[in-house]
Amino acid sequence: MSCLQVLLAIIFPPLAVIDRGCGSVTIVLLLTLLGWVPGVIGALIILNKNS
């Protein structure tokens, strides 16, 4: 997990997980639409899971 990905996860979470596949982007996008904080948490979990 690079510093750029963490910064993107805080600013715009779906953009941070775009390299993880369509499913991850969709999940994070839906979480971001429900609220900014769930989207950020979801993005950080996905980024941390595979690194």
mmJSON file of the N, C-alpha and C atoms, coordinates in Angstrom:
{"data_MODEL":{"atom_site":{
"group_PDB":["ATOM","ATOM","ATOM","ATOM","ATOM","ATOM","ATOM","ATOM","ATOM","ATOM","ATOM","ATOM","ATOM","ATOM","ATOM","ATOM","ATOM","ATOM","ATOM","ATOM","ATOM","ATOM","ATOM","ATOM","ATOM","ATOM","ATOM","ATOM","ATOM","ATOM","ATOM","ATOM","ATOM","ATOM","ATOM","ATOM","ATOM","ATOM","ATOM","ATOM","ATOM","ATOM","ATOM","ATOM","ATOM","ATOM","ATOM","ATOM","ATOM","ATOM","ATOM","ATOM","ATOM","ATOM","ATOM","ATOM","ATOM","ATOM","ATOM","ATOM","ATOM","ATOM","ATOM","ATOM","ATOM","ATOM","ATOM","ATOM","ATOM","ATOM","ATOM","ATOM","ATOM","ATOM","ATOM","ATOM","ATOM","ATOM","ATOM","ATOM","ATOM","ATOM","ATOM","ATOM","ATOM","ATOM","ATOM","ATOM","ATOM","ATOM","ATOM","ATOM","ATOM","ATOM","ATOM","ATOM","ATOM","ATOM","ATOM","ATOM","ATOM","ATOM","ATOM","ATOM","ATOM","ATOM","ATOM","ATOM","ATOM","ATOM","ATOM","ATOM","ATOM","ATOM","ATOM","ATOM","ATOM","ATOM","ATOM","ATOM","ATOM","ATOM","ATOM","ATOM","ATOM","ATOM","ATOM","ATOM","ATOM","ATOM","ATOM","ATOM","ATOM","ATOM","ATOM","ATOM","ATOM","ATOM","ATOM","ATOM","ATOM","ATOM","ATOM","ATOM","ATOM","ATOM","ATOM","ATOM","ATOM","ATOM","ATOM","ATOM","ATOM"],
"id":[1,2,3,4,5,6,7,8,9,10,11,12,13,14,15,16,17,18,19,20,21,22,23,24,25,26,27,28,29,30,31,32,33,34,35,36,37,38,39,40,41,42,43,44,45,46,47,48,49,50,51,52,53,54,55,56,57,58,59,60,61,62,63,64,65,66,67,68,69,70,71,72,73,74,75,76,77,78,79,80,81,82,83,84,85,86,87,88,89,90,91,92,93,94,95,96,97,98,99,100,101,102,103,104,105,106,107,108,109,110,111,112,113,114,115,116,117,118,119,120,121,122,123,124,125,126,127,128,129,130,131,132,133,134,135,136,137,138,139,140,141,142,143,144,145,146,147,148,149,150,151,152,153],
"type_symbol":["N","C","C","N","C","C","N","C","C","N","C","C","N","C","C","N","C","C","N","C","C","N","C","C","N","C","C","N","C","C","N","C","C","N","C","C","N","C","C","N","C","C","N","C","C","N","C","C","N","C","C","N","C","C","N","C","C","N","C","C","N","C","C","N","C","C","N","C","C","N","C","C","N","C","C","N","C","C","N","C","C","N","C","C","N","C","C","N","C","C","N","C","C","N","C","C","N","C","C","N","C","C","N","C","C","N","C","C","N","C","C","N","C","C","N","C","C","N","C","C","N","C","C","N","C","C","N","C","C","N","C","C","N","C","C","N","C","C","N","C","C","N","C","C","N","C","C","N","C","C","N","C","C"],
"label_atom_id":["N","CA","C","N","CA","C","N","CA","C","N","CA","C","N","CA","C","N","CA","C","N","CA","C","N","CA","C","N","CA","C","N","CA","C","N","CA","C","N","CA","C","N","CA","C","N","CA","C","N","CA","C","N","CA","C","N","CA","C","N","CA","C","N","CA","C","N","CA","C","N","CA","C","N","CA","C","N","CA","C","N","CA","C","N","CA","C","N","CA","C","N","CA","C","N","CA","C","N","CA","C","N","CA","C","N","CA","C","N","CA","C","N","CA","C","N","CA","C","N","CA","C","N","CA","C","N","CA","C","N","CA","C","N","CA","C","N","CA","C","N","CA","C","N","CA","C","N","CA","C","N","CA","C","N","CA","C","N","CA","C","N","CA","C","N","CA","C","N","CA","C","N","CA","C","N","CA","C"],
"label_alt_id":[null,null,null,null,null,null,null,null,null,null,null,null,null,null,null,null,null,null,null,null,null,null,null,null,null,null,null,null,null,null,null,null,null,null,null,null,null,null,null,null,null,null,null,null,null,null,null,null,null,null,null,null,null,null,null,null,null,null,null,null,null,null,null,null,null,null,null,null,null,null,null,null,null,null,null,null,null,null,null,null,null,null,null,null,null,null,null,null,null,null,null,null,null,null,null,null,null,null,null,null,null,null,null,null,null,null,null,null,null,null,null,null,null,null,null,null,null,null,null,null,null,null,null,null,null,null,null,null,null,null,null,null,null,null,null,null,null,null,null,null,null,null,null,null,null,null,null,null,null,null,null,null,null],
"label_comp_id":["MET","MET","MET","SER","SER","SER","CYS","CYS","CYS","LEU","LEU","LEU","GLN","GLN","GLN","VAL","VAL","VAL","LEU","LEU","LEU","LEU","LEU","LEU","ALA","ALA","ALA","ILE","ILE","ILE","ILE","ILE","ILE","PHE","PHE","PHE","PRO","PRO","PRO","PRO","PRO","PRO","LEU","LEU","LEU","ALA","ALA","ALA","VAL","VAL","VAL","ILE","ILE","ILE","ASP","ASP","ASP","ARG","ARG","ARG","GLY","GLY","GLY","CYS","CYS","CYS","GLY","GLY","GLY","SER","SER","SER","VAL","VAL","VAL","THR","THR","THR","ILE","ILE","ILE","VAL","VAL","VAL","LEU","LEU","LEU","LEU","LEU","LEU","LEU","LEU","LEU","THR","THR","THR","LEU","LEU","LEU","LEU","LEU","LEU","GLY","GLY","GLY","TRP","TRP","TRP","VAL","VAL","VAL","PRO","PRO","PRO","GLY","GLY","GLY","VAL","VAL","VAL","ILE","ILE","ILE","GLY","GLY","GLY","ALA","ALA","ALA","LEU","LEU","LEU","ILE","ILE","ILE","ILE","ILE","ILE","LEU","LEU","LEU","ASN","ASN","ASN","LYS","LYS","LYS","ASN","ASN","ASN","SER","SER","SER"],
"label_asym_id":["A","A","A","A","A","A","A","A","A","A","A","A","A","A","A","A","A","A","A","A","A","A","A","A","A","A","A","A","A","A","A","A","A","A","A","A","A","A","A","A","A","A","A","A","A","A","A","A","A","A","A","A","A","A","A","A","A","A","A","A","A","A","A","A","A","A","A","A","A","A","A","A","A","A","A","A","A","A","A","A","A","A","A","A","A","A","A","A","A","A","A","A","A","A","A","A","A","A","A","A","A","A","A","A","A","A","A","A","A","A","A","A","A","A","A","A","A","A","A","A","A","A","A","A","A","A","A","A","A","A","A","A","A","A","A","A","A","A","A","A","A","A","A","A","A","A","A","A","A","A","A","A","A"],
"label_entity_id":["1","1","1","1","1","1","1","1","1","1","1","1","1","1","1","1","1","1","1","1","1","1","1","1","1","1","1","1","1","1","1","1","1","1","1","1","1","1","1","1","1","1","1","1","1","1","1","1","1","1","1","1","1","1","1","1","1","1","1","1","1","1","1","1","1","1","1","1","1","1","1","1","1","1","1","1","1","1","1","1","1","1","1","1","1","1","1","1","1","1","1","1","1","1","1","1","1","1","1","1","1","1","1","1","1","1","1","1","1","1","1","1","1","1","1","1","1","1","1","1","1","1","1","1","1","1","1","1","1","1","1","1","1","1","1","1","1","1","1","1","1","1","1","1","1","1","1","1","1","1","1","1","1"],
"label_seq_id":[1,1,1,2,2,2,3,3,3,4,4,4,5,5,5,6,6,6,7,7,7,8,8,8,9,9,9,10,10,10,11,11,11,12,12,12,13,13,13,14,14,14,15,15,15,16,16,16,17,17,17,18,18,18,19,19,19,20,20,20,21,21,21,22,22,22,23,23,23,24,24,24,25,25,25,26,26,26,27,27,27,28,28,28,29,29,29,30,30,30,31,31,31,32,32,32,33,33,33,34,34,34,35,35,35,36,36,36,37,37,37,38,38,38,39,39,39,40,40,40,41,41,41,42,42,42,43,43,43,44,44,44,45,45,45,46,46,46,47,47,47,48,48,48,49,49,49,50,50,50,51,51,51],
"pdbx_PDB_ins_code":[null,null,null,null,null,null,null,null,null,null,null,null,null,null,null,null,null,null,null,null,null,null,null,null,null,null,null,null,null,null,null,null,null,null,null,null,null,null,null,null,null,null,null,null,null,null,null,null,null,null,null,null,null,null,null,null,null,null,null,null,null,null,null,null,null,null,null,null,null,null,null,null,null,null,null,null,null,null,null,null,null,null,null,null,null,null,null,null,null,null,null,null,null,null,null,null,null,null,null,null,null,null,null,null,null,null,null,null,null,null,null,null,null,null,null,null,null,null,null,null,null,null,null,null,null,null,null,null,null,null,null,null,null,null,null,null,null,null,null,null,null,null,null,null,null,null,null,null,null,null,null,null,null],
"Cartn_x":[0.861,0.0,0.912,0.846,1.706,1.034,1.813,1.288,0.273,0.489,-0.444,-1.796,-1.786,-3.043,-3.783,-3.064,-3.709,-4.319,-3.609,-4.135,-5.358,-5.333,-6.499,-7.665,-7.371,-8.428,-9.125,-8.415,-9.021,-9.789,-9.254,-9.897,-11.046,-10.78,-11.802,-11.588,-12.244,-11.97,-12.067,-13.055,-13.097,-11.868,-11.287,-10.109,-8.896,-8.845,-7.703,-7.686,-8.847,-8.909,-9.178,-8.935,-9.258,-8.406,-7.222,-6.369,-6.698,-7.652,-8.035,-9.164,-9.749,-10.8,-12.139,-13.043,-14.354,-15.185,-15.091,-15.872,-15.496,-14.204,-13.744,-14.173,-14.061,-14.459,-15.949,-16.756,-18.202,-18.569,-17.956,-18.24,-17.863,-16.683,-16.234,-17.078,-17.501,-18.363,-19.705,-20.279,-21.546,-21.379,-20.29,-20.042,-19.834,-19.172,-18.948,-20.258,-21.161,-22.465,-23.29,-23.1,-23.798,-23.214,-21.981,-21.305,-19.821,-19.181,-17.768,-16.906,-17.214,-16.41,-16.448,-17.619,-17.601,-16.797,-16.83,-16.049,-14.558,-14.131,-12.707,-12.271,-13.07,-12.73,-12.671,-13.655,-13.651,-12.446,-12.099,-10.933,-9.648,-9.501,-8.289,-8.206,-9.334,-9.33,-8.927,-9.484,-9.148,-7.689,-7.189,-5.778,-4.851,-5.225,-4.387,-4.453,-5.551,-5.786,-4.775,-4.478,-3.657,-2.208,-1.799,-0.423,0.512],
"Cartn_y":[-1.163,0.0,1.233,1.994,3.164,4.398,5.413,6.665,7.293,7.15,7.695,7.001,5.684,4.952,5.324,5.54,5.947,7.328,8.228,9.572,9.532,8.717,8.558,7.921,6.987,6.351,7.359,8.342,9.365,10.379,10.766,11.795,11.219,10.16,9.533,8.027,7.327,5.904,4.99,5.116,4.182,4.27,5.429,5.588,4.866,4.728,4.067,2.567,1.958,0.5,0.089,0.98,0.699,-0.436,-0.66,-1.739,-3.088,-3.136,-4.377,-5.121,-4.527,-5.21,-4.502,-4.926,-4.288,-4.488,-5.647,-5.924,-5.015,-4.809,-3.934,-2.498,-2.049,-0.687,-0.498,-1.488,-1.396,-1.356,-2.209,-2.237,-0.908,-0.411,0.844,2.015,1.981,3.04,3.058,1.885,1.815,2.279,1.883,2.348,3.855,4.399,5.845,6.591,6.02,6.652,6.64,5.626,5.579,6.559,6.878,7.825,7.806,8.923,9.027,8.133,8.094,7.322,5.817,5.213,3.784,3.493,4.404,4.226,4.247,5.161,5.246,4.0,3.563,2.365,1.141,1.003,-0.116,-0.108,1.058,1.168,0.811,1.287,0.98,-0.509,-1.128,-2.571,-3.351,-2.984,-3.679,-3.466,-2.258,-1.99,-2.743,-2.865,-3.533,-5.057,-5.571,-7.019,-7.721,-7.16,-7.838,-7.377,-6.569,-6.081,-6.791],
"Cartn_z":[0.0,0.0,0.0,-1.077,-1.191,-0.596,-0.405,0.146,-0.807,-2.092,-3.074,-2.981,-2.82,-2.698,-1.416,-0.333,0.92,0.757,0.12,-0.118,-1.019,-2.066,-2.929,-2.19,-1.288,-0.509,0.396,0.853,1.707,0.871,-0.271,-1.091,-1.917,-2.683,-3.532,-3.515,-2.601,-2.376,-3.6,-4.503,-5.639,-6.554,-6.655,-7.502,-6.921,-5.62,-4.979,-5.237,-5.436,-5.612,-7.055,-7.993,-9.395,-9.954,-9.398,-9.892,-9.256,-8.334,-7.649,-8.341,-9.373,-10.111,-9.996,-10.853,-10.948,-9.685,-9.069,-7.868,-6.722,-6.531,-5.447,-5.688,-6.925,-7.254,-7.008,-7.392,-7.206,-5.729,-4.933,-3.501,-2.853,-3.159,-2.558,-3.054,-4.306,-4.827,-4.094,-3.88,-3.148,-1.703,-1.07,0.294,0.341,-0.67,-0.719,-0.937,-1.724,-1.922,-0.643,0.194,1.482,2.487,2.313,3.202,2.913,3.141,2.801,3.691,4.974,5.923,5.618,5.355,5.001,3.732,2.776,1.558,1.821,2.675,3.022,3.775,4.722,5.493,4.577,3.693,2.756,1.84,1.339,0.45,1.184,2.403,3.162,3.504,3.788,4.061,2.818,1.682,0.433,0.058,0.245,-0.076,0.874,2.127,3.104,2.986,2.472,2.399,1.476,0.356,-0.651,-0.666,0.289,0.228,1.159],
"occupancy":[1.0,1.0,1.0,1.0,1.0,1.0,1.0,1.0,1.0,1.0,1.0,1.0,1.0,1.0,1.0,1.0,1.0,1.0,1.0,1.0,1.0,1.0,1.0,1.0,1.0,1.0,1.0,1.0,1.0,1.0,1.0,1.0,1.0,1.0,1.0,1.0,1.0,1.0,1.0,1.0,1.0,1.0,1.0,1.0,1.0,1.0,1.0,1.0,1.0,1.0,1.0,1.0,1.0,1.0,1.0,1.0,1.0,1.0,1.0,1.0,1.0,1.0,1.0,1.0,1.0,1.0,1.0,1.0,1.0,1.0,1.0,1.0,1.0,1.0,1.0,1.0,1.0,1.0,1.0,1.0,1.0,1.0,1.0,1.0,1.0,1.0,1.0,1.0,1.0,1.0,1.0,1.0,1.0,1.0,1.0,1.0,1.0,1.0,1.0,1.0,1.0,1.0,1.0,1.0,1.0,1.0,1.0,1.0,1.0,1.0,1.0,1.0,1.0,1.0,1.0,1.0,1.0,1.0,1.0,1.0,1.0,1.0,1.0,1.0,1.0,1.0,1.0,1.0,1.0,1.0,1.0,1.0,1.0,1.0,1.0,1.0,1.0,1.0,1.0,1.0,1.0,1.0,1.0,1.0,1.0,1.0,1.0,1.0,1.0,1.0,1.0,1.0,1.0],
"B_iso_or_equiv":[0.0,0.0,0.0,0.0,0.0,0.0,0.0,0.0,0.0,0.0,0.0,0.0,0.0,0.0,0.0,0.0,0.0,0.0,0.0,0.0,0.0,0.0,0.0,0.0,0.0,0.0,0.0,0.0,0.0,0.0,0.0,0.0,0.0,0.0,0.0,0.0,0.0,0.0,0.0,0.0,0.0,0.0,0.0,0.0,0.0,0.0,0.0,0.0,0.0,0.0,0.0,0.0,0.0,0.0,0.0,0.0,0.0,0.0,0.0,0.0,0.0,0.0,0.0,0.0,0.0,0.0,0.0,0.0,0.0,0.0,0.0,0.0,0.0,0.0,0.0,0.0,0.0,0.0,0.0,0.0,0.0,0.0,0.0,0.0,0.0,0.0,0.0,0.0,0.0,0.0,0.0,0.0,0.0,0.0,0.0,0.0,0.0,0.0,0.0,0.0,0.0,0.0,0.0,0.0,0.0,0.0,0.0,0.0,0.0,0.0,0.0,0.0,0.0,0.0,0.0,0.0,0.0,0.0,0.0,0.0,0.0,0.0,0.0,0.0,0.0,0.0,0.0,0.0,0.0,0.0,0.0,0.0,0.0,0.0,0.0,0.0,0.0,0.0,0.0,0.0,0.0,0.0,0.0,0.0,0.0,0.0,0.0,0.0,0.0,0.0,0.0,0.0,0.0],
"pdbx_formal_charge":[null,null,null,null,null,null,null,null,null,null,null,null,null,null,null,null,null,null,null,null,null,null,null,null,null,null,null,null,null,null,null,null,null,null,null,null,null,null,null,null,null,null,null,null,null,null,null,null,null,null,null,null,null,null,null,null,null,null,null,null,null,null,null,null,null,null,null,null,null,null,null,null,null,null,null,null,null,null,null,null,null,null,null,null,null,null,null,null,null,null,null,null,null,null,null,null,null,null,null,null,null,null,null,null,null,null,null,null,null,null,null,null,null,null,null,null,null,null,null,null,null,null,null,null,null,null,null,null,null,null,null,null,null,null,null,null,null,null,null,null,null,null,null,null,null,null,null,null,null,null,null,null,null],
"auth_seq_id":[1,1,1,2,2,2,3,3,3,4,4,4,5,5,5,6,6,6,7,7,7,8,8,8,9,9,9,10,10,10,11,11,11,12,12,12,13,13,13,14,14,14,15,15,15,16,16,16,17,17,17,18,18,18,19,19,19,20,20,20,21,21,21,22,22,22,23,23,23,24,24,24,25,25,25,26,26,26,27,27,27,28,28,28,29,29,29,30,30,30,31,31,31,32,32,32,33,33,33,34,34,34,35,35,35,36,36,36,37,37,37,38,38,38,39,39,39,40,40,40,41,41,41,42,42,42,43,43,43,44,44,44,45,45,45,46,46,46,47,47,47,48,48,48,49,49,49,50,50,50,51,51,51],
"auth_comp_id":["MET","MET","MET","SER","SER","SER","CYS","CYS","CYS","LEU","LEU","LEU","GLN","GLN","GLN","VAL","VAL","VAL","LEU","LEU","LEU","LEU","LEU","LEU","ALA","ALA","ALA","ILE","ILE","ILE","ILE","ILE","ILE","PHE","PHE","PHE","PRO","PRO","PRO","PRO","PRO","PRO","LEU","LEU","LEU","ALA","ALA","ALA","VAL","VAL","VAL","ILE","ILE","ILE","ASP","ASP","ASP","ARG","ARG","ARG","GLY","GLY","GLY","CYS","CYS","CYS","GLY","GLY","GLY","SER","SER","SER","VAL","VAL","VAL","THR","THR","THR","ILE","ILE","ILE","VAL","VAL","VAL","LEU","LEU","LEU","LEU","LEU","LEU","LEU","LEU","LEU","THR","THR","THR","LEU","LEU","LEU","LEU","LEU","LEU","GLY","GLY","GLY","TRP","TRP","TRP","VAL","VAL","VAL","PRO","PRO","PRO","GLY","GLY","GLY","VAL","VAL","VAL","ILE","ILE","ILE","GLY","GLY","GLY","ALA","ALA","ALA","LEU","LEU","LEU","ILE","ILE","ILE","ILE","ILE","ILE","LEU","LEU","LEU","ASN","ASN","ASN","LYS","LYS","LYS","ASN","ASN","ASN","SER","SER","SER"],
"auth_asym_id":["A","A","A","A","A","A","A","A","A","A","A","A","A","A","A","A","A","A","A","A","A","A","A","A","A","A","A","A","A","A","A","A","A","A","A","A","A","A","A","A","A","A","A","A","A","A","A","A","A","A","A","A","A","A","A","A","A","A","A","A","A","A","A","A","A","A","A","A","A","A","A","A","A","A","A","A","A","A","A","A","A","A","A","A","A","A","A","A","A","A","A","A","A","A","A","A","A","A","A","A","A","A","A","A","A","A","A","A","A","A","A","A","A","A","A","A","A","A","A","A","A","A","A","A","A","A","A","A","A","A","A","A","A","A","A","A","A","A","A","A","A","A","A","A","A","A","A","A","A","A","A","A","A"],
"auth_atom_id":["N","CA","C","N","CA","C","N","CA","C","N","CA","C","N","CA","C","N","CA","C","N","CA","C","N","CA","C","N","CA","C","N","CA","C","N","CA","C","N","CA","C","N","CA","C","N","CA","C","N","CA","C","N","CA","C","N","CA","C","N","CA","C","N","CA","C","N","CA","C","N","CA","C","N","CA","C","N","CA","C","N","CA","C","N","CA","C","N","CA","C","N","CA","C","N","CA","C","N","CA","C","N","CA","C","N","CA","C","N","CA","C","N","CA","C","N","CA","C","N","CA","C","N","CA","C","N","CA","C","N","CA","C","N","CA","C","N","CA","C","N","CA","C","N","CA","C","N","CA","C","N","CA","C","N","CA","C","N","CA","C","N","CA","C","N","CA","C","N","CA","C","N","CA","C","N","CA","C"],
"pdbx_PDB_model_num":[1,1,1,1,1,1,1,1,1,1,1,1,1,1,1,1,1,1,1,1,1,1,1,1,1,1,1,1,1,1,1,1,1,1,1,1,1,1,1,1,1,1,1,1,1,1,1,1,1,1,1,1,1,1,1,1,1,1,1,1,1,1,1,1,1,1,1,1,1,1,1,1,1,1,1,1,1,1,1,1,1,1,1,1,1,1,1,1,1,1,1,1,1,1,1,1,1,1,1,1,1,1,1,1,1,1,1,1,1,1,1,1,1,1,1,1,1,1,1,1,1,1,1,1,1,1,1,1,1,1,1,1,1,1,1,1,1,1,1,1,1,1,1,1,1,1,1,1,1,1,1,1,1]
}}}
